[in-house]
């Protein structure tokens, strides 16, 4: 499986451990397909940080739209990032926000891989 993680060089810490546990039962072909599909859907934490900072400087809520949280994005947009407090919290928690999004995406991709192999 080390070859699979060469396709996902930006994974670190909790995300890498989560992915390792998720694909431990996959054969090499499934793992490679998973890596390709997951990396296409994955959101980089540094990009979420950049979007949140842009929200602080002008257009609040962009980071929430990127994370497919449309309702929160609209709320942030209409309230100026909940008077900037929500945007500041998102800047501090950008890694957690992206990990939650990426975990859901990884589970969906893994589910697709399992259903294709059945």
C-alpha positions as CSV (number, residue, x, y, z in Angstrom):
1,X,0.0,0.0,0.0
2,X,2.9,2.5,0.2
3,X,2.5,3.2,-3.5
4,X,-1.1,4.5,-2.8
5,X,0.2,7.1,-0.4
6,X,2.6,8.4,-3.0
7,X,-0.5,9.5,-4.9
8,X,-1.7,11.4,-1.9
9,X,1.4,13.3,-0.7
10,X,-0.5,16.1,1.0
11,X,-2.1,13.8,3.6
12,X,-0.9,14.2,7.2
13,X,-1.7,13.2,10.7
14,X,-5.3,12.3,11.5
15,X,-6.3,12.3,7.8
16,X,-3.6,9.8,6.9
17,X,-4.5,7.5,9.8
18,X,-8.2,7.8,8.8
19,X,-7.5,6.8,5.2
20,X,-5.2,4.0,6.2
21,X,-7.9,2.5,8.4
22,X,-10.5,3.0,5.6
23,X,-8.6,1.2,2.9
24,X,-6.9,-1.5,4.9
25,X,-9.0,-4.2,3.3
26,X,-8.7,-2.9,-0.3
27,X,-6.5,-4.7,-2.9
28,X,-3.9,-2.7,-4.7
29,X,-6.2,-1.9,-7.6
30,X,-9.0,-0.7,-5.4
31,X,-6.6,1.3,-3.3
32,X,-5.2,3.1,-6.4
33,X,-8.7,3.8,-7.7
34,X,-9.7,5.1,-4.2
35,X,-6.6,7.4,-4.1
36,X,-7.4,8.9,-7.6
37,X,-11.1,9.5,-6.8
38,X,-10.4,10.8,-3.3
39,X,-7.8,13.3,-4.3
40,X,-10.2,14.7,-6.9
41,X,-12.7,15.4,-4.2
42,X,-10.4,16.4,-1.3
43,X,-10.2,20.0,-0.1
44,X,-6.8,21.2,1.0
45,X,-6.8,22.8,4.5
46,X,-4.6,25.6,3.3
47,X,-7.1,26.5,0.6
48,X,-9.9,26.6,3.2
49,X,-7.7,29.0,5.3
50,X,-7.2,31.2,2.2
51,X,-11.0,31.3,1.5
52,X,-11.7,32.1,5.1
53,X,-9.2,35.0,5.1
54,X,-10.8,36.3,1.9
55,X,-14.1,36.1,3.8
56,X,-12.6,38.2,6.5
57,X,-11.5,40.8,4.0
58,X,-14.6,41.0,2.0
59,X,-16.9,38.2,0.8
60,X,-17.8,36.2,3.9
61,X,-18.9,32.6,3.6
62,X,-16.8,31.5,0.6
63,X,-15.1,28.8,2.7
64,X,-18.5,27.4,3.6
65,X,-19.6,27.2,0.0
66,X,-16.4,25.4,-0.9
67,X,-17.1,22.9,1.8
68,X,-20.6,22.3,0.4
69,X,-22.2,24.0,3.4
70,X,-24.5,26.2,1.3
71,X,-26.9,27.1,4.1
72,X,-24.0,28.3,6.3
73,X,-22.4,30.1,3.3
74,X,-25.6,32.1,2.7
75,X,-25.9,32.9,6.5
76,X,-22.3,34.0,6.6
77,X,-22.7,36.1,3.4
78,X,-25.8,37.8,4.7
79,X,-24.5,38.5,8.2
80,X,-20.9,39.4,7.3
81,X,-19.5,36.2,8.6
82,X,-21.8,36.4,11.7
83,X,-20.2,39.9,12.3
84,X,-16.8,38.4,11.5
85,X,-16.8,36.2,14.6
86,X,-17.8,33.1,12.6
87,X,-15.2,33.8,10.0
88,X,-12.5,34.2,12.6
89,X,-13.5,30.9,14.2
90,X,-13.3,29.3,10.8
91,X,-9.8,30.7,10.3
92,X,-8.8,29.1,13.6
93,X,-10.6,25.8,12.8
94,X,-9.8,25.5,9.1
95,X,-8.0,22.2,9.5
96,X,-11.0,20.7,11.5
97,X,-13.4,21.9,8.8
98,X,-11.5,20.4,6.0
99,X,-10.9,17.1,7.9
100,X,-14.7,16.8,8.5
101,X,-15.4,17.4,4.8
102,X,-12.6,15.1,3.6
103,X,-13.7,12.3,5.9
104,X,-17.1,12.4,4.4
105,X,-15.7,12.4,0.9
106,X,-13.4,9.5,1.8
107,X,-16.2,7.4,3.2
108,X,-18.3,8.0,0.1
109,X,-15.5,7.1,-2.2
110,X,-14.7,4.0,-0.2
111,X,-18.4,3.0,-0.3
112,X,-18.3,3.3,-4.1
113,X,-15.2,1.2,-4.3
114,X,-16.8,-1.5,-2.1
115,X,-20.0,-1.5,-4.2
116,X,-18.1,-1.8,-7.5
117,X,-16.2,-4.8,-6.2
118,X,-19.4,-6.6,-5.1
